Amino acid sequence: MDYLALIMQIALGLILLLSAVLKLLSLGSLLDIMNLLRLTPKNLNKLIAVLLVGAELATGSLILFGYLARTAAIVGSVLFIGFIGLHRYALARKIDMTCGCHGKWISTRLGKAGIVQNSIYLIYALPIIFWSTQPSLSLLITTSIQQVITLILLPAFLLLVLSMCTTVYSFEKPIK
């Protein structure tokens, strides 16, 4: 189970870090989206955006490097549940716009695709929460290069591709 947890640590850590960096590079777009959604007071949106990006950076780093990975995976799960709530809110209100989930470069619409995507991330977090026993780098050091590639990096890459497919491919019709 260590390998499954490690694969998920690498995939989920990279996803969170990529998401945070892309949001950071387009913080203005994220603020515009937050202002349009009107879920929080406009004067708090800058603080909330910075805290969100900081939480994703910290959580992604801790998960990727395996320090406090279980705790970080729980925090990440709370983030994903919040994001699912945001997408459900948009569906209920028939809001058709980008969510800013991955900055302005990778466009994801609010709605079903975002719910599926964040549900997949929740599934990624489960092995980390239940089976992660050591820092991911220490397991990589004790494993041969061939095993690292075939057992860890290739599956992690496939999980990243699956994640990006749910982001890029919108399998839903625009909300009318």
C-alpha positions in Angstrom: 0.0 0.0 0.0 3.0 2.3 0.4 3.4 2.4 -3.4 -0.3 3.4 -3.9 -0.1 6.1 -1.3 3.2 7.3 -2.9 1.6 7.4 -6.4 -1.3 9.4 -5.1 1.1 11.7 -3.1 3.0 12.6 -6.2 -0.1 13.1 -8.4 -2.1 15.0 -5.8 0.9 17.1 -4.7 1.7 18.1 -8.3 -2.0 18.9 -9.0 -2.3 21.2 -6.0 1.1 22.9 -6.7 0.2 23.4 -10.4 -3.2 24.8 -9.5 -1.7 27.1 -6.9 1.0 28.4 -9.2 -1.4 29.0 -12.1 -3.8 30.8 -9.7 -1.0 32.9 -8.4 0.1 33.9 -11.9 -3.5 35.1 -12.7 -4.6 36.3 -9.3 -6.5 39.2 -10.9 -8.7 36.7 -12.9 -9.4 34.8 -9.7 -10.5 38.0 -7.9 -12.7 38.9 -10.9 -14.4 35.5 -10.7 -14.8 35.8 -6.9 -16.3 39.2 -7.3 -18.8 37.9 -9.9 -19.9 35.0 -7.8 -20.6 37.2 -4.7 -20.1 34.4 -2.2 -17.9 36.5 0.1 -17.7 40.2 0.9 -15.8 42.0 -1.9 -13.4 43.6 0.5 -12.3 40.2 1.8 -11.8 38.6 -1.6 -8.1 39.5 -1.9 -7.3 38.0 1.5 -9.4 34.9 0.7 -7.6 34.5 -2.6 -4.2 34.7 -1.1 -5.2 32.3 1.7 -6.6 29.9 -0.8 -3.4 29.9 -3.0 -1.3 29.7 0.2 -3.3 26.7 1.4 -2.9 24.9 -2.0 0.8 25.6 -2.1 1.4 24.4 1.5 -0.9 21.4 1.1 0.6 20.4 -2.3 4.2 20.7 -1.0 3.5 18.7 2.2 1.7 16.0 0.3 4.4 15.8 -2.5 7.3 15.6 -0.1 5.5 13.4 2.4 5.8 15.5 5.5 2.6 15.6 7.5 1.1 14.0 4.4 -1.9 12.6 6.2 -2.8 15.9 7.7 -2.2 17.7 4.4 -4.4 15.2 2.6 -7.2 15.9 5.1 -6.8 19.6 4.5 -6.8 19.0 0.8 -9.9 17.0 1.1 -11.6 19.9 2.9 -10.6 22.2 0.0 -12.0 19.7 -2.5 -15.3 19.4 -0.6 -15.4 23.2 -0.6 -14.8 23.3 -4.4 -17.5 20.7 -5.0 -19.8 22.9 -3.0 -18.9 25.9 -5.2 -19.6 23.9 -8.3 -23.0 22.7 -6.9 -23.8 26.3 -6.0 -23.1 27.3 -9.6 -25.3 24.5 -11.0 -28.2 25.4 -8.7 -27.9 29.1 -9.7 -27.4 28.3 -13.4 -24.1 30.2 -13.4 -22.2 29.6 -16.6 -18.6 30.8 -16.3 -15.1 29.6 -15.7 -14.2 28.7 -12.2 -10.6 29.9 -12.0 -9.6 26.5 -10.6 -6.3 26.4 -12.5 -5.8 30.1 -13.3 -6.7 31.6 -16.7 -4.6 29.2 -18.8 -6.5 26.0 -18.1 -10.2 26.8 -18.4 -12.7 24.8 -16.4 -16.4 25.7 -16.4 -18.3 25.7 -13.1 -20.6 22.7 -13.0 -20.6 19.0 -13.4 -17.0 18.7 -14.7 -15.7 20.5 -11.7 -17.7 18.2 -9.4 -16.2 15.1 -11.1 -12.7 16.5 -11.1 -12.8 17.4 -7.3 -14.4 14.0 -6.5 -11.4 12.4 -8.3 -9.0 14.4 -6.2 -10.9 13.3 -3.1 -10.3 9.7 -4.2 -6.6 10.4 -4.7 -6.4 11.7 -1.1 -7.9 8.5 0.5 -4.8 6.3 0.1 -2.6 9.1 1.5 -4.9 9.5 4.5 -5.1 5.8 5.3 -1.8 4.3 4.1 0.9 6.9 3.9 3.6 5.8 6.4 6.8 7.6 5.4 8.0 10.6 3.5 7.7 10.0 -0.2 11.3 10.9 -1.0 12.6 8.2 1.4 10.7 5.5 -0.4 12.0 6.8 -3.7 15.6 6.6 -2.5 15.2 2.9 -1.5 13.7 1.9 -4.8 15.5 1.1 -8.1 15.2 3.5 -11.0 13.2 1.0 -13.0 10.7 0.4 -10.1 10.4 4.2 -9.6 9.5 4.7 -13.3 7.2 1.7 -13.7 5.5 1.5 -10.3 5.4 5.2 -9.3 6.1 7.8 -11.9 4.1 6.2 -14.8 0.9 5.7 -12.7 1.3 9.2 -11.2 1.6 10.6 -14.8 -1.5 8.7 -15.9 -3.4 10.1 -12.9 -2.3 13.6 -13.9 -3.5 13.0 -17.4 -6.8 11.8 -16.2 -7.1 14.9 -14.0 -6.3 17.2 -16.9 -8.8 15.4 -19.1 -11.6 16.2 -16.7 -10.4 19.8 -16.7 -10.0 20.4 -20.4 -12.8 18.2 -21.7 -16.1 19.7 -20.8 -18.7 16.9 -21.1 -21.6 19.1 -20.3 -23.7 21.5 -22.3 -23.6 25.2 -21.3 -26.2 26.2 -18.7 -29.1 28.0 -20.2 
